[in-house]
Amino acid sequence: MKPTIIGIAGGTASGKTTIAQRMYEETLKNGSATLIKLDDYYFNRDSIVYSEKGNANYDHPDSYDSNLILEHLKELKKGNSIEKPIYDFVTHSRLNVTEHIDPSQIIIVEGIMAFAIAKLRKLYDIKIFVDTEDDIRFIRRLKRDMSERGRTLDSVVEQYLDTVRPMHIAFVEPSKKFADIIVPEGGHNNVAFDMLMSMVEKLQK
């Protein structure tokens, strides 16, 4: 079995996680699938890149352990299992436990820097970019971080202006040119999603 690796990129709160999760759940109905989130491969906080203001910059490609991601994807492609790290966003460190991942037909890799890290980009068989307007993405992120992560309005705005927006302009948006498919308006574009699933179903036959 030769697995197909699908990379899904897009800006923060663009809907890429929704697309990735929906694809994963639908793909499982007809075969085997794996969903890998790049966020689990962040370095511990002491190795994270920092912004010019001295704040931790989780939106820079160098904040990810790209060598480990690359190694794991290559192992899965060869048909070997991996032990995927699990990142704790409360302590900003990897947990002492890992998630056992077996090889599968379809491997979905999702993250804002999925295309910005060149050595990972070369491994994808299909590249999907989820494209959503900046104002919509900011509103979604603001609501998410305040309701789910206990953040204050000021802290969300400060982080967005300090790292999220400039890193999006520098790395995420330019990586869109590498996409094979661009999905507008995020994870609830059902027409685009149905087209993607038709493609995936053909790969599973």
C-alpha positions in Angstrom: 0.0 0.0 0.0 1.5 3.3 -1.1 -0.1 6.1 1.1 -1.2 9.4 -0.3 -0.1 12.4 1.8 -2.4 15.4 1.6 -1.2 18.7 3.0 -3.7 21.3 4.1 -2.5 24.9 4.8 -4.1 28.3 5.3 -4.1 31.2 7.7 -5.1 31.1 11.4 -8.9 30.4 11.7 -9.2 30.0 8.0 -11.2 26.7 8.4 -8.3 24.4 7.5 -8.8 22.4 10.7 -12.5 21.9 9.9 -11.7 20.8 6.3 -9.0 18.4 7.6 -11.2 16.9 10.3 -14.2 16.5 7.9 -11.9 14.8 5.3 -10.5 12.5 8.0 -13.9 11.4 9.2 -15.2 10.8 5.7 -12.1 9.0 4.5 -12.4 6.6 7.4 -15.8 5.4 6.1 -14.1 3.8 3.0 -10.6 3.0 4.3 -7.8 3.9 6.6 -6.8 7.5 7.4 -4.4 9.5 9.6 -4.7 13.1 10.7 -1.5 14.9 11.8 -1.6 18.4 13.2 1.6 20.3 12.8 0.9 22.1 16.1 1.8 19.0 18.0 5.4 19.4 16.6 6.1 22.8 18.2 9.3 22.9 20.1 9.1 23.4 23.9 8.7 27.1 24.8 12.4 27.5 25.6 13.2 26.7 21.9 10.4 28.8 20.3 11.4 31.7 18.1 10.7 35.1 19.6 9.4 38.2 18.1 11.1 41.6 18.0 9.1 42.5 21.1 10.4 39.5 22.9 7.2 37.5 22.8 7.0 33.8 21.8 6.3 33.5 18.1 4.3 30.4 17.4 3.7 31.6 13.8 7.2 31.3 12.5 8.3 28.1 10.6 11.4 27.7 12.9 9.1 27.2 15.9 8.3 23.7 14.6 10.5 20.6 14.9 10.4 20.2 11.1 13.1 17.5 11.2 10.9 15.3 13.4 7.9 15.9 11.2 9.9 15.0 8.1 11.2 11.8 9.8 7.7 10.8 10.8 6.1 11.4 7.4 8.8 9.4 5.7 8.3 6.5 8.2 4.6 6.5 7.6 5.2 6.6 3.8 7.4 3.5 4.2 4.7 1.7 6.0 6.1 2.1 9.5 4.3 3.3 12.7 5.3 6.4 14.6 5.0 7.8 18.1 3.6 11.3 17.5 4.2 14.0 20.1 1.3 15.7 21.9 1.7 19.4 22.6 0.2 21.0 25.7 -0.8 24.7 25.0 -1.2 25.4 28.7 2.4 24.5 29.6 3.8 25.2 26.1 5.6 21.9 26.1 5.3 18.3 24.9 3.6 15.9 27.1 5.5 12.9 28.4 3.1 10.6 26.5 2.9 10.1 22.7 0.1 9.1 20.3 0.8 5.8 18.4 0.1 6.3 14.7 -0.1 3.4 12.3 0.4 3.8 8.5 -2.7 4.3 6.5 -4.0 4.8 2.9 -4.5 8.6 3.4 -2.3 10.8 5.6 -3.7 14.3 6.1 -1.2 16.9 7.4 -2.7 20.2 8.6 -1.1 23.4 9.8 -0.5 27.1 9.0 3.1 26.3 7.9 2.3 23.1 6.0 3.5 24.6 2.7 5.9 27.2 4.1 8.4 24.5 5.2 9.9 23.4 1.9 11.2 20.0 2.9 7.7 19.0 4.1 6.0 20.5 1.1 8.0 18.1 -1.2 6.4 15.1 0.5 2.8 16.0 -0.2 1.0 14.3 -3.1 -1.8 16.8 -3.0 -1.7 20.4 -1.6 -4.9 22.2 -0.5 -4.9 25.8 0.7 -7.9 27.1 2.6 -8.3 30.8 1.7 -10.5 33.1 3.9 -10.6 36.9 4.2 -8.4 38.4 6.9 -11.2 40.1 8.8 -13.2 36.9 9.0 -10.2 35.0 10.2 -9.4 37.6 12.9 -13.0 37.6 14.2 -13.0 33.7 14.3 -9.6 33.7 16.1 -10.8 36.3 18.6 -13.9 34.5 19.5 -12.1 31.1 19.7 -9.2 32.3 21.9 -11.5 34.2 24.3 -14.1 31.4 24.7 -11.9 28.3 24.5 -8.5 29.4 25.7 -9.4 32.0 28.3 -7.6 34.8 26.6 -8.4 38.5 27.0 -9.3 40.8 24.2 -6.1 42.8 24.6 -3.9 39.8 24.6 -5.4 38.3 21.4 -5.1 41.7 19.6 -1.5 42.1 20.8 -0.5 38.7 19.6 -2.3 39.1 16.3 -0.5 42.4 15.6 2.9 41.3 17.0 3.3 37.9 15.3 0.2 36.4 13.7 -0.4 39.0 11.0 3.2 39.7 10.1 4.0 36.0 9.9 0.9 35.4 7.8 2.1 38.0 5.3 5.7 36.8 5.3 5.1 33.0 5.2 1.5 31.7 5.0 0.1 33.9 2.2 3.1 33.4 -0.1 2.9 29.6 0.3 -0.5 29.7 -1.4 1.2 29.6 -4.7 2.3 26.0 -4.1 -1.3 24.8 -3.7 -2.8 22.4 -6.2 -6.3 23.3 -5.0 -7.5 26.5 -3.3 -10.7 26.3 -1.2 -12.3 29.7 -0.6 -14.4 30.6 2.4 -13.2 28.0 4.8 -14.3 24.7 6.1 -18.1 24.9 5.3 -17.7 25.3 1.6 -19.7 22.1 0.9 -19.3 22.3 -2.9 -15.5 22.4 -2.7 -15.6 19.7 0.1 -17.6 17.3 -2.0 -15.2 17.8 -4.9 -12.3 17.1 -2.6 -13.9 13.9 -1.3 -14.6 12.7 -4.8 -10.9 12.9 -5.5 -10.0 11.2 -2.2 -12.5 8.3 -2.8 -10.8 7.6 -6.2 -7.4 7.4 -4.4 -8.9 4.8 -2.1 -10.0 2.4 -4.9 
